[in-house]
Amino acid sequence: MRKNEQNTRNKRSISLRAARAGALAASVTAMFLMSLPATAHAAENAGADVAQAAAKPKAGPAKTGRPAKANRKTRVTATLSALPPVVQPGTSPAAPSDAAALVATFSPATPGQKVTLERKSGKGWKIVDTASEDTWGTATFSASPGTYRASTVAVGRAWTSGTVTARSWTPEFEDTFSGTTLDTSVWNDQKREHESVYAPRTCARVDPAARSVGGGVLRLGVAVDPALAGTPCSYTWNGTPGTQQYLLNSQVSTEYTRFFQHGIVAARIKPQQAKGMHSGLWMLPAGTKYVDGDAAGGAEIDVMEFFGENGRGNEAVGSHVHYYQPGWQKVSHGDLFPATRQVLGKNRSWWDEFHVFSVEWTPTEYVFRVDGREYYRETDAVSQADEYLVLSNLTSDYELDELTADELGDAAQVDWVRVFDATSIESSRRSTGRKAA
């Protein structure tokens, strides 16, 4: 597409510019020093991207899970974050909301502990909702516009967060995949064969026959290539030869129609169970062009990747950021993040549920979340370029030996995709706890 034609179409698209400094989500943190002695509760290499990782992920939120003994020196934090509606777990497709998501996080965590949400009114604070802490130490709420705080009680004392102001959210871009066809005025099939220096797809090509729309979701599948059915495909990975069928992959993008620069990108996805393929929500720089050695000139932003069932019941979601040095020498940040499993329902796996995967992309960092819970924050390799969206389910050579014929009917499901221009200023406050009545 010529540049002037592209610019004309971009009038309908979004270029999310960060107009003010600071993080995109409004987040207020209240830090508490506990003064009473008491007891408080405090991946495998999934593919070539993980194998090529050149840096460890930055420290994320405080670890939670097993109870840990607290003493007078224990630091307790209470955080309340006001986010776009990026919290929507469930087993079925559902319409997205425009109400704010409030995420209260307490560390150390006390799973099952009651959390109270209060809204400020002209007469003071009024309790509007309650929830229980999960194993992450979080409780989530859907909130109308207003000023809020959250509190819990532990070891005979009340601990209250600072305040945040919630507002309604209107996405700058949205697709809910209604109807029975993909909107090709927005999305295109990236018909690329054998793509990627680091994760070649020798036996696969992208074709629209592998994906479909219906029942309110976009299904991203993998299928046998009918043009080469019965013809074996030979490939080699890490010096080991293998044979697989020729396959069709799913890979759709806004490559020619929608571009974004900073914002909150979110999608509600139920990943596939099948191993031997990996589904993902990611972003690539406009023109799929990189600047050697300069991530600011464009980076691959993998919001989420899932590599299927591993047989051990510890499957985790991956998030990565990649850019290139001269000679296509890859620089990678990110990993698989076991903490993401804490959003799963009891006795459920990723392929049983939809979850909202999001990245908050600012001029200075990325914040990766699942259902509003932060699990990875990256301040290196931050792109300042226009980027487009990609949704895919791919079969790279490194995973082909895991793919069996009976798995080819499996697919990842995308319920909706949304992008928010969420520029705001983050503030924090430190205070002490109050003794419970």
C-alpha positions, -999 to 999 in steps of 0.1 A, spaced: 0 0 0 14 34 -10 21 58 19 -6 84 10 -32 56 8 -20 42 41 -22 76 58 -58 80 45 -68 47 61 -50 56 92 -74 84 98 -98 56 109 -70 40 130 -53 50 161 -18 63 169 -18 63 206 7 89 216 18 94 252 9 130 259 19 131 295 47 115 314 41 86 338 26 52 337 -6 45 318 -27 29 345 -36 50 376 -21 31 405 -18 41 441 4 22 465 2 24 503 31 9 521 26 -3 557 50 -13 585 34 -40 606 41 -34 643 26 -65 660 42 -100 659 19 -124 641 17 -149 612 9 -136 577 6 -154 544 29 -142 524 92 -235 327 104 -252 308 122 -239 276 91 -238 255 107 -230 222 132 -211 202 123 -177 217 130 -189 252 162 -206 242 174 -174 226 166 -152 256 196 -130 263 183 -114 296 164 -124 326 130 -107 333 129 -78 357 115 -85 391 77 -84 392 53 -82 420 61 -97 454 60 -135 456 28 -149 471 15 -184 480 29 -203 510 22 -188 544 52 -170 558 58 -160 594 57 -122 600 73 -102 627 77 -66 637 100 -59 607 76 -74 582 66 -50 554 31 -52 542 19 -35 511 -16 -26 499 -20 -15 463 -51 -4 445 -49 0 408 -74 16 385 -72 -1 351 -93 -4 319 -117 -34 319 -89 -60 315 -103 -85 341 -128 -110 327 -121 -146 334 -148 -171 323 -155 -203 304 -177 -187 277 -175 -158 253 -188 -126 269 -193 -90 258 -166 -66 270 -173 -39 296 -164 -2 297 -163 0 335 -130 4 352 -113 -26 368 -100 -20 403 -73 -45 414 -65 -45 451 -33 -64 459 -20 -72 494 15 -86 501 21 -109 519 -10 -125 506 -37 -140 528 -58 -162 504 -95 -162 513 -92 -130 534 -121 -106 529 -113 -73 511 -137 -43 513 -140 -17 486 -151 18 496 -163 47 475 -159 83 486 -191 103 487 -201 137 501 -208 121 534 -175 101 536 -166 66 527 -193 40 518 -187 3 514 -198 -7 479 -184 -42 474 -165 -70 490 -143 -99 476 -118 -124 488 -80 -124 483 -68 -151 459 -35 -168 460 -19 -138 443 -31 -116 472 -55 -98 449 -92 -90 448 -108 -75 417 -138 -52 413 -157 -36 385 -164 1 394 -183 31 381 -165 64 380 -155 77 414 -127 77 441 -120 44 459 -99 27 485 -96 -10 495 -89 -25 529 -85 -58 547 -80 -70 582 -50 -91 593 -36 -100 627 -61 -78 644 -54 -47 624 -70 -29 594 -48 -22 564 -61 3 539 -47 13 505 -44 48 492 -71 61 469 -75 59 431 -100 75 408 -118 52 384 -134 63 351 -153 48 322 -132 35 294 -138 38 257 -115 17 235 -97 34 206 -98 1 188 -121 -29 193 -131 -61 175 -155 -86 192 -155 -110 163 -193 -110 159 -208 -126 128 -193 -154 107 -165 -138 88 -133 -119 97 -134 -82 90 -109 -80 62 -111 -42 62 -92 -44 95 -74 -78 94 -52 -94 68 -38 -130 67 0 -126 67 7 -152 40 43 -159 49 59 -192 43 88 -207 63 92 -174 82 117 -165 109 154 -169 113 151 -182 148 119 -202 146 115 -214 110 83 -230 98 96 -253 71 64 -273 69 39 -245 73 23 -216 55 -4 -191 66 -38 -196 50 -73 -183 59 -86 -219 57 -70 -225 91 -90 -198 110 -127 -191 113 -152 -168 130 -183 -179 147 -201 -180 181 -186 -147 190 -149 -158 187 -121 -160 163 -107 -195 161 -70 -198 153 -63 -233 142 -37 -255 124 -47 -278 96 -33 -301 70 -23 -283 38 -48 -298 12 -25 -288 -16 2 -312 -3 -19 -338 16 0 -371 17 33 -355 9 58 -357 38 77 -326 48 113 -331 60 128 -306 84 158 -304 108 159 -287 142 191 -285 163 207 -311 140 179 -336 144 159 -345 113 122 -350 114 92 -355 92 57 -339 95 27 -332 73 26 -300 54 4 -276 75 -16 -245 73 -12 -219 101 -33 -190 113 -18 -155 115 -39 -124 111 -28 -88 116 -36 -51 113 -5 -48 92 -20 -23 67 -48 -7 87 -42 0 124 -11 12 141 -5 20 177 22 38 197 18 34 235 -14 24 252 -29 -7 268 -34 -36 244 -57 -64 256 -73 -95 243 -96 -121 259 -82 -155 248 -87 -192 255 -55 -209 244 -53 -243 227 -45 -275 246 -25 -291 218 12 -291 221 33 -288 189 17 -254 182 18 -220 200 -9 -193 201 -1 -157 206 -10 -120 208 19 -98 196 29 -66 180 54 -58 152 68 -24 140 51 -8 110 65 -22 78 80 -50 99 112 -30 99 137 -29 127 166 -5 134 199 -24 141 207 -23 177 180 2 186 148 -12 202 133 23 201 131 20 164 108 -10 166 106 -42 186 85 -74 186 63 -73 216 49 -107 225 20 -99 249 13 -136 254 24 -169 240 11 -203 250 28 -236 240 1 -261 249 -2 -289 274 31 -302 287 19 -332 306 31 -319 340 2 -296 348 25 -265 353 19 -248 319 27 -211 321 21 -181 298 51 -165 282 58 -128 274 88 -115 255 103 -84 238 128 -89 209 149 -67 187 180 -72 166 216 -62 164 234 -60 130 233 -93 111 200 -104 127 216 -111 160 186 -114 183 183 -96 217 155 -110 238 139 -102 271 112 -122 289 104 -157 299 76 -181 308 60 -169 340 47 -196 364 29 -169 385 3 -165 357 -12 -199 368 -26 -183 399 -55 -168 378 -68 -203 368 -100 -215 384 -99 -245 407 -91 -278 388 -90 -259 355 -63 -254 329 -56 -226 304 -76 -243 276 -107 -244 299 -110 -207 304 -109 -173 288 -85 -148 304 -76 -112 295 -39 -108 285 -27 -72 283 4 -51 280 6 -15 293 31 1 269 45 35 279 75 55 266 96 40 294 84 5 301 60 -25 294 38 -39 321 24 -74 314 -8 -85 331 -33 -114 331 -67 -104 344 -52 -73 358 -25 -91 378 10 -78 370 36 -106 364 63 -89 344 77 -54 340 103 -45 314 122 -12 312 147 -23 285 140 -25 247 111 -1 248 98 6 213 89 42 203 77 31 169 42 26 154 33 -11 158 5 -33 145 -14 -62 161 -9 -99 153 -30 -129 164 -17 -163 155 -14 -201 161 18 -214 146 38 -246 141 75 -238 142 101 -265 135 112 -267 172 78 -280 182 68 -302 152 79 -335 168 53 -328 196 24 -324 171 2 -355 165 -25 -358 139 -53 -360 164 -44 -325 177 -50 -308 144 -87 -300 153 -77 -279 183 -77 -241 182 -71 -210 203 -102 -188 207 -101 -150 208 -132 -134 222 -122 -98 217 -93 -74 212 -92 -39 225 -67 -10 226 -70 19 251 -53 53 251 -48 54 289 -22 80 296 -23 92 332 0 100 361 9 74 386 12 85 423 20 67 455 16 73 492 30 56 523 11 53 555 8 30 586 -20 6 594 -49 14 617 -58 -9 646 -91 -26 639 -121 -18 661 
